[in-house]
Each structure stands twice: as structure tokens, then as C-alpha cells.
Amino acid sequence: MKKYEVQTSPFIVPTNDGKLIEEHFGFASKNHGDFSFAHMIAPAGWSEPFQTPEFDEITFIISGKKLIEVEDEKILLEKNQSIIIKKGTRVRYSNPFEEKCEYVSVCIPAFTIDRVQRENS
């Protein structure tokens, strides 16, 4: 049995908001649910509805910045900064700025549309 796997063609998650999501490892890409690892690019002006995920999510910013609303608190995350949002926390991610935001995200257990628990916008 091989002790490693090189990912050369991540799964591109379909979106309708201009955000690029490339899942390298996770439920959608490799059909495993322990964790997911994705590279993302949020365009300028992007936002999504509040959610209360059933997973911990770690985000690391590569470039740009991202606004994170954790319940009633607003957090600005910038290049080379990271954050973990614990499962069961009401959170909203957005990029209300004039430049794109590039980042990576790890979800434990893996992201699925059922686990994200998005609110109606």
C-alpha cells in the first residue's frame, strides 16, 4: 500500500458567487470524511450567508484579507494570519475589500453541504 498521495487535479467545487474552491483532499475530492483541505480565492466584494458548521475550520490567508463575523464580533484576518472557528459557532465569511483574498482552509471533519448549516440569505 502506498504511504502517500500527490494531488494533481483537485475537485473544483461548483459555485455561483465567483469564489474559486479547489478541494485537494476531502469528501468531494477523495470521498473521505476525516478532514478536508481546500485552496480558495474569494473575489473582491464576495460574501456568503451566516452558517453554524458541524466542523472546526482553520483558515490561513495567503494574500489579501477576509472579514470574519463570529456571532457579534468582527475579525479582520490578513496575510500570514490564521484562525480556527470551532464547530457549532455562528460565523459569516466575506471579502468586502477591493482585492481578492487567497487562502487555504482545513475542516475537521470534512466539509459537506449538510454539515455547513448555512442560513437563508
ChimeraX commands (.cxc) that place a marker at each C-alpha (Angstrom):
marker #1 position 0.00,0.00,0.00 radius 0.5
marker #1 position 1.28,3.45,-0.94 radius 0.5
marker #1 position 2.12,5.68,2.02 radius 0.5
marker #1 position 1.41,8.99,0.27 radius 0.5
marker #1 position -0.70,10.54,-2.45 radius 0.5
marker #1 position 0.15,13.53,-4.59 radius 0.5
marker #1 position -2.89,15.56,-5.62 radius 0.5
marker #1 position -2.55,16.97,-9.14 radius 0.5
marker #1 position -6.20,17.60,-10.02 radius 0.5
marker #1 position -8.26,18.96,-7.12 radius 0.5
marker #1 position -12.04,18.89,-7.25 radius 0.5
marker #1 position -13.42,22.29,-8.30 radius 0.5
marker #1 position -16.49,22.90,-6.17 radius 0.5
marker #1 position -19.24,24.50,-8.28 radius 0.5
marker #1 position -20.22,27.97,-7.01 radius 0.5
marker #1 position -22.47,30.74,-8.27 radius 0.5
marker #1 position -20.81,33.62,-6.40 radius 0.5
marker #1 position -17.46,33.88,-8.21 radius 0.5
marker #1 position -15.48,32.15,-5.45 radius 0.5
marker #1 position -12.93,29.53,-6.51 radius 0.5
marker #1 position -12.84,26.44,-4.29 radius 0.5
marker #1 position -10.30,23.72,-5.10 radius 0.5
marker #1 position -10.67,20.82,-2.70 radius 0.5
marker #1 position -7.41,18.85,-2.68 radius 0.5
marker #1 position -8.40,16.31,-0.05 radius 0.5
marker #1 position -11.81,15.71,1.49 radius 0.5
marker #1 position -15.24,14.26,0.92 radius 0.5
marker #1 position -15.85,15.77,-2.54 radius 0.5
marker #1 position -12.35,15.07,-3.91 radius 0.5
marker #1 position -11.33,11.76,-2.32 radius 0.5
marker #1 position -14.54,10.53,-0.65 radius 0.5
marker #1 position -13.11,10.60,2.87 radius 0.5
marker #1 position -14.66,12.47,5.74 radius 0.5
marker #1 position -11.95,12.84,8.41 radius 0.5
marker #1 position -10.86,16.28,7.14 radius 0.5
marker #1 position -10.88,18.47,4.06 radius 0.5
marker #1 position -8.14,20.73,2.71 radius 0.5
marker #1 position -9.01,23.37,0.13 radius 0.5
marker #1 position -7.40,26.30,-1.68 radius 0.5
marker #1 position -9.78,29.22,-2.22 radius 0.5
marker #1 position -9.93,32.61,-3.89 radius 0.5
marker #1 position -12.70,34.97,-2.78 radius 0.5
marker #1 position -13.19,37.82,-5.27 radius 0.5
marker #1 position -13.47,41.45,-4.17 radius 0.5
marker #1 position -16.95,42.14,-2.82 radius 0.5
marker #1 position -17.73,38.47,-2.11 radius 0.5
marker #1 position -19.82,37.33,0.86 radius 0.5
marker #1 position -21.85,34.35,1.96 radius 0.5
marker #1 position -24.67,33.88,4.48 radius 0.5
marker #1 position -24.14,33.13,8.16 radius 0.5
marker #1 position -23.60,29.47,8.95 radius 0.5
marker #1 position -23.22,27.27,12.04 radius 0.5
marker #1 position -20.96,24.43,10.82 radius 0.5
marker #1 position -20.68,20.98,12.33 radius 0.5
marker #1 position -16.88,21.06,11.87 radius 0.5
marker #1 position -13.87,23.02,13.10 radius 0.5
marker #1 position -12.45,25.25,10.35 radius 0.5
marker #1 position -8.90,26.54,10.19 radius 0.5
marker #1 position -8.22,29.36,7.71 radius 0.5
marker #1 position -4.79,30.68,6.65 radius 0.5
marker #1 position -4.59,33.83,4.50 radius 0.5
marker #1 position -2.06,33.74,1.64 radius 0.5
marker #1 position -2.87,37.19,0.23 radius 0.5
marker #1 position -5.47,39.88,0.68 radius 0.5
marker #1 position -7.75,39.97,3.69 radius 0.5
marker #1 position -11.00,38.45,4.86 radius 0.5
marker #1 position -13.69,39.68,7.23 radius 0.5
marker #1 position -14.96,37.05,9.67 radius 0.5
marker #1 position -18.03,37.71,11.78 radius 0.5
marker #1 position -18.15,35.38,14.78 radius 0.5
marker #1 position -21.55,35.85,16.32 radius 0.5
marker #1 position -21.44,39.60,17.23 radius 0.5
marker #1 position -17.68,40.15,16.78 radius 0.5
marker #1 position -15.91,41.23,13.57 radius 0.5
marker #1 position -12.38,39.92,12.94 radius 0.5
marker #1 position -10.10,41.10,10.14 radius 0.5
marker #1 position -7.76,38.32,9.02 radius 0.5
marker #1 position -4.78,39.38,6.86 radius 0.5
marker #1 position -1.84,37.83,5.01 radius 0.5
marker #1 position 0.10,35.23,7.07 radius 0.5
marker #1 position -2.58,35.13,9.78 radius 0.5
marker #1 position -4.73,32.14,10.67 radius 0.5
marker #1 position -7.81,31.42,12.75 radius 0.5
marker #1 position -9.75,28.40,13.94 radius 0.5
marker #1 position -13.52,28.61,14.25 radius 0.5
marker #1 position -14.88,25.84,16.46 radius 0.5
marker #1 position -17.83,23.74,15.31 radius 0.5
marker #1 position -21.22,24.97,16.46 radius 0.5
marker #1 position -20.15,28.64,16.19 radius 0.5
marker #1 position -22.32,31.01,14.13 radius 0.5
marker #1 position -19.98,32.60,11.59 radius 0.5
marker #1 position -20.05,34.61,8.36 radius 0.5
marker #1 position -17.15,34.97,5.92 radius 0.5
marker #1 position -16.79,37.84,3.44 radius 0.5
marker #1 position -14.36,39.87,1.38 radius 0.5
marker #1 position -15.80,43.40,1.26 radius 0.5
marker #1 position -12.43,44.75,0.11 radius 0.5
marker #1 position -11.16,45.85,-3.33 radius 0.5
marker #1 position -8.69,43.00,-3.85 radius 0.5
marker #1 position -9.18,39.25,-3.99 radius 0.5
marker #1 position -8.40,37.11,-0.97 radius 0.5
marker #1 position -6.44,33.88,-1.44 radius 0.5
marker #1 position -6.43,31.38,1.41 radius 0.5
marker #1 position -6.43,27.74,2.43 radius 0.5
marker #1 position -8.90,26.06,4.71 radius 0.5
marker #1 position -8.91,22.83,6.71 radius 0.5
marker #1 position -12.20,21.44,8.03 radius 0.5
marker #1 position -12.33,18.68,10.67 radius 0.5
marker #1 position -14.38,16.58,9.98 radius 0.5
marker #1 position -14.56,17.21,6.25 radius 0.5
marker #1 position -16.75,19.94,4.75 radius 0.5
marker #1 position -20.04,18.77,3.31 radius 0.5
marker #1 position -23.02,20.88,2.30 radius 0.5
marker #1 position -25.09,19.15,5.00 radius 0.5
marker #1 position -22.54,19.94,7.75 radius 0.5
marker #1 position -22.16,23.65,6.89 radius 0.5
marker #1 position -25.67,24.61,8.06 radius 0.5
marker #1 position -25.97,27.83,6.01 radius 0.5
marker #1 position -28.76,30.24,6.85 radius 0.5
marker #1 position -31.06,31.56,4.14 radius 0.5
marker #1 position -29.65,34.82,2.81 radius 0.5
marker link #1:1,2 radius 0.2
marker link #1:2,3 radius 0.2
marker link #1:3,4 radius 0.2
marker link #1:4,5 radius 0.2
marker link #1:5,6 radius 0.2
marker link #1:6,7 radius 0.2
marker link #1:7,8 radius 0.2
marker link #1:8,9 radius 0.2
marker link #1:9,10 radius 0.2
marker link #1:10,11 radius 0.2
marker link #1:11,12 radius 0.2
marker link #1:12,13 radius 0.2
marker link #1:13,14 radius 0.2
marker link #1:14,15 radius 0.2
marker link #1:15,16 radius 0.2
marker link #1:16,17 radius 0.2
marker link #1:17,18 radius 0.2
marker link #1:18,19 radius 0.2
marker link #1:19,20 radius 0.2
marker link #1:20,21 radius 0.2
marker link #1:21,22 radius 0.2
marker link #1:22,23 radius 0.2
marker link #1:23,24 radius 0.2
marker link #1:24,25 radius 0.2
marker link #1:25,26 radius 0.2
marker link #1:26,27 radius 0.2
marker link #1:27,28 radius 0.2
marker link #1:28,29 radius 0.2
marker link #1:29,30 radius 0.2
marker link #1:30,31 radius 0.2
marker link #1:31,32 radius 0.2
marker link #1:32,33 radius 0.2
marker link #1:33,34 radius 0.2
marker link #1:34,35 radius 0.2
marker link #1:35,36 radius 0.2
marker link #1:36,37 radius 0.2
marker link #1:37,38 radius 0.2
marker link #1:38,39 radius 0.2
marker link #1:39,40 radius 0.2
marker link #1:40,41 radius 0.2
marker link #1:41,42 radius 0.2
marker link #1:42,43 radius 0.2
marker link #1:43,44 radius 0.2
marker link #1:44,45 radius 0.2
marker link #1:45,46 radius 0.2
marker link #1:46,47 radius 0.2
marker link #1:47,48 radius 0.2
marker link #1:48,49 radius 0.2
marker link #1:49,50 radius 0.2
marker link #1:50,51 radius 0.2
marker link #1:51,52 radius 0.2
marker link #1:52,53 radius 0.2
marker link #1:53,54 radius 0.2
marker link #1:54,55 radius 0.2
marker link #1:55,56 radius 0.2
marker link #1:56,57 radius 0.2
marker link #1:57,58 radius 0.2
marker link #1:58,59 radius 0.2
marker link #1:59,60 radius 0.2
marker link #1:60,61 radius 0.2
marker link #1:61,62 radius 0.2
marker link #1:62,63 radius 0.2
marker link #1:63,64 radius 0.2
marker link #1:64,65 radius 0.2
marker link #1:65,66 radius 0.2
marker link #1:66,67 radius 0.2
marker link #1:67,68 radius 0.2
marker link #1:68,69 radius 0.2
marker link #1:69,70 radius 0.2
marker link #1:70,71 radius 0.2
marker link #1:71,72 radius 0.2
marker link #1:72,73 radius 0.2
marker link #1:73,74 radius 0.2
marker link #1:74,75 radius 0.2
marker link #1:75,76 radius 0.2
marker link #1:76,77 radius 0.2
marker link #1:77,78 radius 0.2
marker link #1:78,79 radius 0.2
marker link #1:79,80 radius 0.2
marker link #1:80,81 radius 0.2
marker link #1:81,82 radius 0.2
marker link #1:82,83 radius 0.2
marker link #1:83,84 radius 0.2
marker link #1:84,85 radius 0.2
marker link #1:85,86 radius 0.2
marker link #1:86,87 radius 0.2
marker link #1:87,88 radius 0.2
marker link #1:88,89 radius 0.2
marker link #1:89,90 radius 0.2
marker link #1:90,91 radius 0.2
marker link #1:91,92 radius 0.2
marker link #1:92,93 radius 0.2
marker link #1:93,94 radius 0.2
marker link #1:94,95 radius 0.2
marker link #1:95,96 radius 0.2
marker link #1:96,97 radius 0.2
marker link #1:97,98 radius 0.2
marker link #1:98,99 radius 0.2
marker link #1:99,100 radius 0.2
marker link #1:100,101 radius 0.2
marker link #1:101,102 radius 0.2
marker link #1:102,103 radius 0.2
marker link #1:103,104 radius 0.2
marker link #1:104,105 radius 0.2
marker link #1:105,106 radius 0.2
marker link #1:106,107 radius 0.2
marker link #1:107,108 radius 0.2
marker link #1:108,109 radius 0.2
marker link #1:109,110 radius 0.2
marker link #1:110,111 radius 0.2
marker link #1:111,112 radius 0.2
marker link #1:112,113 radius 0.2
marker link #1:113,114 radius 0.2
marker link #1:114,115 radius 0.2
marker link #1:115,116 radius 0.2
marker link #1:116,117 radius 0.2
marker link #1:117,118 radius 0.2
marker link #1:118,119 radius 0.2
marker link #1:119,120 radius 0.2
marker link #1:120,121 radius 0.2
view
